[in-house]
């Protein structure tokens, strides 16, 4: 399986972006990384979590991060 960095990105009107990617790209030893970025500050994400290859943990972390986003 070949995975790239850009897998899913959710943008909210509040300026929050939830991003999931595979890092390093195309590396079989890589990992899913979940980011929460506020106001375009990609250099200092508010949240970053490495979940390895564990898809269940990926879904759990994604739900947690989305649950923290205030949708207006």
MODELLER restraints for C-alpha pairs under 7 A, 6 or more apart:
rsr = mdl.restraints
at = mdl.atoms
rsr.add(forms.Gaussian(group=physical.xy_distance, feature=features.Distance(at['CA:2:A'], at['CA:26:A']), mean=5.29, stdev=0.5))
rsr.add(forms.Gaussian(group=physical.xy_distance, feature=features.Distance(at['CA:3:A'], at['CA:22:A']), mean=6.02, stdev=0.5))
rsr.add(forms.Gaussian(group=physical.xy_distance, feature=features.Distance(at['CA:3:A'], at['CA:25:A']), mean=6.26, stdev=0.5))
rsr.add(forms.Gaussian(group=physical.xy_distance, feature=features.Distance(at['CA:3:A'], at['CA:26:A']), mean=5.15, stdev=0.5))
rsr.add(forms.Gaussian(group=physical.xy_distance, feature=features.Distance(at['CA:4:A'], at['CA:21:A']), mean=6.74, stdev=0.5))
rsr.add(forms.Gaussian(group=physical.xy_distance, feature=features.Distance(at['CA:4:A'], at['CA:22:A']), mean=5.54, stdev=0.5))
rsr.add(forms.Gaussian(group=physical.xy_distance, feature=features.Distance(at['CA:4:A'], at['CA:25:A']), mean=4.57, stdev=0.5))
rsr.add(forms.Gaussian(group=physical.xy_distance, feature=features.Distance(at['CA:4:A'], at['CA:26:A']), mean=5.54, stdev=0.5))
rsr.add(forms.Gaussian(group=physical.xy_distance, feature=features.Distance(at['CA:5:A'], at['CA:21:A']), mean=4.23, stdev=0.5))
rsr.add(forms.Gaussian(group=physical.xy_distance, feature=features.Distance(at['CA:5:A'], at['CA:22:A']), mean=4.50, stdev=0.5))
rsr.add(forms.Gaussian(group=physical.xy_distance, feature=features.Distance(at['CA:5:A'], at['CA:23:A']), mean=5.79, stdev=0.5))
rsr.add(forms.Gaussian(group=physical.xy_distance, feature=features.Distance(at['CA:5:A'], at['CA:25:A']), mean=5.07, stdev=0.5))
rsr.add(forms.Gaussian(group=physical.xy_distance, feature=features.Distance(at['CA:6:A'], at['CA:20:A']), mean=6.86, stdev=0.5))
rsr.add(forms.Gaussian(group=physical.xy_distance, feature=features.Distance(at['CA:6:A'], at['CA:21:A']), mean=4.98, stdev=0.5))
rsr.add(forms.Gaussian(group=physical.xy_distance, feature=features.Distance(at['CA:7:A'], at['CA:20:A']), mean=5.76, stdev=0.5))
rsr.add(forms.Gaussian(group=physical.xy_distance, feature=features.Distance(at['CA:7:A'], at['CA:21:A']), mean=5.08, stdev=0.5))
rsr.add(forms.Gaussian(group=physical.xy_distance, feature=features.Distance(at['CA:8:A'], at['CA:19:A']), mean=5.77, stdev=0.5))
rsr.add(forms.Gaussian(group=physical.xy_distance, feature=features.Distance(at['CA:8:A'], at['CA:20:A']), mean=5.13, stdev=0.5))
rsr.add(forms.Gaussian(group=physical.xy_distance, feature=features.Distance(at['CA:8:A'], at['CA:21:A']), mean=6.82, stdev=0.5))
rsr.add(forms.Gaussian(group=physical.xy_distance, feature=features.Distance(at['CA:9:A'], at['CA:17:A']), mean=6.80, stdev=0.5))
rsr.add(forms.Gaussian(group=physical.xy_distance, feature=features.Distance(at['CA:9:A'], at['CA:18:A']), mean=5.65, stdev=0.5))
rsr.add(forms.Gaussian(group=physical.xy_distance, feature=features.Distance(at['CA:9:A'], at['CA:19:A']), mean=4.41, stdev=0.5))
rsr.add(forms.Gaussian(group=physical.xy_distance, feature=features.Distance(at['CA:9:A'], at['CA:20:A']), mean=6.37, stdev=0.5))
rsr.add(forms.Gaussian(group=physical.xy_distance, feature=features.Distance(at['CA:10:A'], at['CA:17:A']), mean=5.55, stdev=0.5))
rsr.add(forms.Gaussian(group=physical.xy_distance, feature=features.Distance(at['CA:10:A'], at['CA:18:A']), mean=5.06, stdev=0.5))
rsr.add(forms.Gaussian(group=physical.xy_distance, feature=features.Distance(at['CA:10:A'], at['CA:19:A']), mean=6.44, stdev=0.5))
rsr.add(forms.Gaussian(group=physical.xy_distance, feature=features.Distance(at['CA:11:A'], at['CA:17:A']), mean=4.52, stdev=0.5))
rsr.add(forms.Gaussian(group=physical.xy_distance, feature=features.Distance(at['CA:11:A'], at['CA:18:A']), mean=6.58, stdev=0.5))
rsr.add(forms.Gaussian(group=physical.xy_distance, feature=features.Distance(at['CA:15:A'], at['CA:38:A']), mean=5.86, stdev=0.5))
rsr.add(forms.Gaussian(group=physical.xy_distance, feature=features.Distance(at['CA:15:A'], at['CA:39:A']), mean=4.98, stdev=0.5))
rsr.add(forms.Gaussian(group=physical.xy_distance, feature=features.Distance(at['CA:16:A'], at['CA:36:A']), mean=6.89, stdev=0.5))
rsr.add(forms.Gaussian(group=physical.xy_distance, feature=features.Distance(at['CA:16:A'], at['CA:37:A']), mean=5.64, stdev=0.5))
rsr.add(forms.Gaussian(group=physical.xy_distance, feature=features.Distance(at['CA:16:A'], at['CA:38:A']), mean=4.57, stdev=0.5))
rsr.add(forms.Gaussian(group=physical.xy_distance, feature=features.Distance(at['CA:16:A'], at['CA:39:A']), mean=6.24, stdev=0.5))
rsr.add(forms.Gaussian(group=physical.xy_distance, feature=features.Distance(at['CA:17:A'], at['CA:36:A']), mean=5.75, stdev=0.5))
rsr.add(forms.Gaussian(group=physical.xy_distance, feature=features.Distance(at['CA:17:A'], at['CA:37:A']), mean=5.07, stdev=0.5))
rsr.add(forms.Gaussian(group=physical.xy_distance, feature=features.Distance(at['CA:17:A'], at['CA:38:A']), mean=6.46, stdev=0.5))
rsr.add(forms.Gaussian(group=physical.xy_distance, feature=features.Distance(at['CA:18:A'], at['CA:35:A']), mean=5.67, stdev=0.5))
rsr.add(forms.Gaussian(group=physical.xy_distance, feature=features.Distance(at['CA:18:A'], at['CA:36:A']), mean=4.68, stdev=0.5))
rsr.add(forms.Gaussian(group=physical.xy_distance, feature=features.Distance(at['CA:18:A'], at['CA:37:A']), mean=6.44, stdev=0.5))
rsr.add(forms.Gaussian(group=physical.xy_distance, feature=features.Distance(at['CA:19:A'], at['CA:34:A']), mean=5.82, stdev=0.5))
rsr.add(forms.Gaussian(group=physical.xy_distance, feature=features.Distance(at['CA:19:A'], at['CA:35:A']), mean=5.05, stdev=0.5))
rsr.add(forms.Gaussian(group=physical.xy_distance, feature=features.Distance(at['CA:19:A'], at['CA:36:A']), mean=6.49, stdev=0.5))
rsr.add(forms.Gaussian(group=physical.xy_distance, feature=features.Distance(at['CA:20:A'], at['CA:32:A']), mean=6.76, stdev=0.5))
rsr.add(forms.Gaussian(group=physical.xy_distance, feature=features.Distance(at['CA:20:A'], at['CA:33:A']), mean=5.66, stdev=0.5))
rsr.add(forms.Gaussian(group=physical.xy_distance, feature=features.Distance(at['CA:20:A'], at['CA:34:A']), mean=4.68, stdev=0.5))
rsr.add(forms.Gaussian(group=physical.xy_distance, feature=features.Distance(at['CA:20:A'], at['CA:35:A']), mean=6.39, stdev=0.5))
rsr.add(forms.Gaussian(group=physical.xy_distance, feature=features.Distance(at['CA:21:A'], at['CA:32:A']), mean=5.64, stdev=0.5))
rsr.add(forms.Gaussian(group=physical.xy_distance, feature=features.Distance(at['CA:21:A'], at['CA:33:A']), mean=5.51, stdev=0.5))
rsr.add(forms.Gaussian(group=physical.xy_distance, feature=features.Distance(at['CA:21:A'], at['CA:34:A']), mean=6.89, stdev=0.5))
rsr.add(forms.Gaussian(group=physical.xy_distance, feature=features.Distance(at['CA:22:A'], at['CA:30:A']), mean=6.36, stdev=0.5))
rsr.add(forms.Gaussian(group=physical.xy_distance, feature=features.Distance(at['CA:22:A'], at['CA:31:A']), mean=5.42, stdev=0.5))
rsr.add(forms.Gaussian(group=physical.xy_distance, feature=features.Distance(at['CA:22:A'], at['CA:32:A']), mean=4.63, stdev=0.5))
rsr.add(forms.Gaussian(group=physical.xy_distance, feature=features.Distance(at['CA:22:A'], at['CA:33:A']), mean=6.24, stdev=0.5))
rsr.add(forms.Gaussian(group=physical.xy_distance, feature=features.Distance(at['CA:23:A'], at['CA:30:A']), mean=5.15, stdev=0.5))
rsr.add(forms.Gaussian(group=physical.xy_distance, feature=features.Distance(at['CA:23:A'], at['CA:31:A']), mean=5.51, stdev=0.5))
rsr.add(forms.Gaussian(group=physical.xy_distance, feature=features.Distance(at['CA:23:A'], at['CA:32:A']), mean=6.52, stdev=0.5))
rsr.add(forms.Gaussian(group=physical.xy_distance, feature=features.Distance(at['CA:23:A'], at['CA:33:A']), mean=6.89, stdev=0.5))
rsr.add(forms.Gaussian(group=physical.xy_distance, feature=features.Distance(at['CA:24:A'], at['CA:30:A']), mean=5.38, stdev=0.5))
rsr.add(forms.Gaussian(group=physical.xy_distance, feature=features.Distance(at['CA:31:A'], at['CA:50:A']), mean=6.59, stdev=0.5))
rsr.add(forms.Gaussian(group=physical.xy_distance, feature=features.Distance(at['CA:31:A'], at['CA:51:A']), mean=6.52, stdev=0.5))
rsr.add(forms.Gaussian(group=physical.xy_distance, feature=features.Distance(at['CA:31:A'], at['CA:52:A']), mean=4.16, stdev=0.5))
rsr.add(forms.Gaussian(group=physical.xy_distance, feature=features.Distance(at['CA:31:A'], at['CA:53:A']), mean=5.66, stdev=0.5))
rsr.add(forms.Gaussian(group=physical.xy_distance, feature=features.Distance(at['CA:32:A'], at['CA:50:A']), mean=6.03, stdev=0.5))
rsr.add(forms.Gaussian(group=physical.xy_distance, feature=features.Distance(at['CA:32:A'], at['CA:51:A']), mean=5.57, stdev=0.5))
rsr.add(forms.Gaussian(group=physical.xy_distance, feature=features.Distance(at['CA:32:A'], at['CA:52:A']), mean=5.39, stdev=0.5))
rsr.add(forms.Gaussian(group=physical.xy_distance, feature=features.Distance(at['CA:32:A'], at['CA:53:A']), mean=6.30, stdev=0.5))
rsr.add(forms.Gaussian(group=physical.xy_distance, feature=features.Distance(at['CA:33:A'], at['CA:48:A']), mean=6.90, stdev=0.5))
rsr.add(forms.Gaussian(group=physical.xy_distance, feature=features.Distance(at['CA:33:A'], at['CA:49:A']), mean=5.60, stdev=0.5))
rsr.add(forms.Gaussian(group=physical.xy_distance, feature=features.Distance(at['CA:33:A'], at['CA:50:A']), mean=4.60, stdev=0.5))
rsr.add(forms.Gaussian(group=physical.xy_distance, feature=features.Distance(at['CA:33:A'], at['CA:51:A']), mean=6.21, stdev=0.5))
rsr.add(forms.Gaussian(group=physical.xy_distance, feature=features.Distance(at['CA:34:A'], at['CA:48:A']), mean=5.58, stdev=0.5))
rsr.add(forms.Gaussian(group=physical.xy_distance, feature=features.Distance(at['CA:34:A'], at['CA:49:A']), mean=5.19, stdev=0.5))
rsr.add(forms.Gaussian(group=physical.xy_distance, feature=features.Distance(at['CA:34:A'], at['CA:50:A']), mean=6.60, stdev=0.5))
rsr.add(forms.Gaussian(group=physical.xy_distance, feature=features.Distance(at['CA:35:A'], at['CA:45:A']), mean=6.45, stdev=0.5))
rsr.add(forms.Gaussian(group=physical.xy_distance, feature=features.Distance(at['CA:35:A'], at['CA:47:A']), mean=5.52, stdev=0.5))
rsr.add(forms.Gaussian(group=physical.xy_distance, feature=features.Distance(at['CA:35:A'], at['CA:48:A']), mean=4.57, stdev=0.5))
rsr.add(forms.Gaussian(group=physical.xy_distance, feature=features.Distance(at['CA:35:A'], at['CA:49:A']), mean=6.72, stdev=0.5))
rsr.add(forms.Gaussian(group=physical.xy_distance, feature=features.Distance(at['CA:36:A'], at['CA:45:A']), mean=5.79, stdev=0.5))
rsr.add(forms.Gaussian(group=physical.xy_distance, feature=features.Distance(at['CA:36:A'], at['CA:46:A']), mean=5.59, stdev=0.5))
rsr.add(forms.Gaussian(group=physical.xy_distance, feature=features.Distance(at['CA:36:A'], at['CA:47:A']), mean=4.90, stdev=0.5))
rsr.add(forms.Gaussian(group=physical.xy_distance, feature=features.Distance(at['CA:36:A'], at['CA:48:A']), mean=6.57, stdev=0.5))
rsr.add(forms.Gaussian(group=physical.xy_distance, feature=features.Distance(at['CA:37:A'], at['CA:45:A']), mean=4.68, stdev=0.5))
rsr.add(forms.Gaussian(group=physical.xy_distance, feature=features.Distance(at['CA:37:A'], at['CA:46:A']), mean=5.67, stdev=0.5))
rsr.add(forms.Gaussian(group=physical.xy_distance, feature=features.Distance(at['CA:38:A'], at['CA:45:A']), mean=6.93, stdev=0.5))
rsr.add(forms.Gaussian(group=physical.xy_distance, feature=features.Distance(at['CA:38:A'], at['CA:46:A']), mean=6.63, stdev=0.5))
rsr.add(forms.Gaussian(group=physical.xy_distance, feature=features.Distance(at['CA:51:A'], at['CA:57:A']), mean=6.25, stdev=0.5))
rsr.add(forms.Gaussian(group=physical.xy_distance, feature=features.Distance(at['CA:51:A'], at['CA:58:A']), mean=5.88, stdev=0.5))
